[in-house]
Amino acid sequence: MRSRSNYFSCSRFADIIRGTPTLGDYGGTSEEWTAWEKEAKEKHPFRYWLSEDGLDLLQDIVMFIPDKIYAAKYWFINRFIDKTHQLTSNLKKGAWHEMDERILHCLFEELINHVEKEKAWMMLISDKKNSKKYNAPRNATGWFRLRTWRCPEAGIDYLIWESTLTKNENWGVSEGDPEFGKPTPQAEVAKTILSLYKWWKVERPSRPDPYDKSGWTEICDRKRGTGDDWFKMSETEEERTESHKSLEILRKIEEEYDAEDTEKLISLIKIRHSLWT
């Protein structure tokens, strides 16, 4: 069944039927909502049922055919366009890639898709003017959305906005409370997503090649230039010392890179439950 963005039971009409207006979006704490629900049921039991269960039942009847069409549409999109049943990567096709490499690339490429597609879409629907701002096509939003539109700028802007969210009255935190003004859990996750996104897109690709940084590439090029056989013990003591030192540096750099990859991958796994829209 479709997850609707609008519910009859959350409308102003429902408030009129119920006789007890809701607290509104972020209008109270969980305790206040519990007290409101109890009061609404006690004041007008039948009207409460009619505004909640009755309107939901009516909406299910009215939306029966649209819901079925919507479900069929998104089954097709999820199956053949988004392919949400599988992980993808930009690894070179036709080449062999070990499992550890596939795990790393698949998960981070999906994070990139999450930011540049899903978060970008969230930016569009947050303000109608944003469609023009980010030059979004018609199929980026609405009923005919295909989730193929990609916009890094919009995704990043949405994460930056999320990062500014703080705990206040809308979160049930009053001024004077030690938690007032502190970042919300949503803001903390957004900061992590943005950090991981930038690391994968910018920082990791710009890491110096370990063979070049260690000097091993230069040594190999110099050796090839002499025409000597690699297996001949023609190196001087000084050359052997240089090779051993270079290989040790190479090993250390590769270990540092691998440790960084693992650290970032763990960070991504820790926030996996927040990667939804």
C-alpha angles and dihedrals in degrees: 000000000000119000101231126215092209127044127192089221091060096051130105088249088061090053090054092050093044094048090215116085116221123245090252129233110332087350097140150358124277089260091053092050090050090051091047092051091050092048093047092051093047096047099047112006097174095040089050091053091046093051094046113028097017095054091044090054091048091050091051089055095045093045097041097108096036089050091052092049091046092050092050091047094053094043087059093045094046092046103043109016111028093023090202091177092074143048120236137195142184094238115141110276118234093026125105115252123185120232095255090055093047092050093051096046097041094051096046094044088054088051088054090051090048092055100038096042112021100032089041089055090050088055091054097051092045090071129011090218091064093073089067094039092057095033092238119184122237093260092058093084141013132040093323095052112142100181091231096112113105126193119163092187094056093045093050092046090053092051091049089053092048089051091062096057113119135183112266142136090305088062093047093258116127126210108269092038111121088235094053112117095011120128115273120237087255090056093049092051091047090055090051093048092049092048093050091045093054091044093055096040101040117005102045096046089050094055110121115256106261092222091054095041093050093049092241093120091055092048092050093047091049091049093050090051092061093055090227121149111254091223096055116099092230096126119113121234089257092052092049091051090050092050094048091048092049093049091049091052090047091053092049093050092049090050091050091050092048091049090051091050090050093048092051092045091053090050089053093049091051093059097040093112090060095053098098138100 
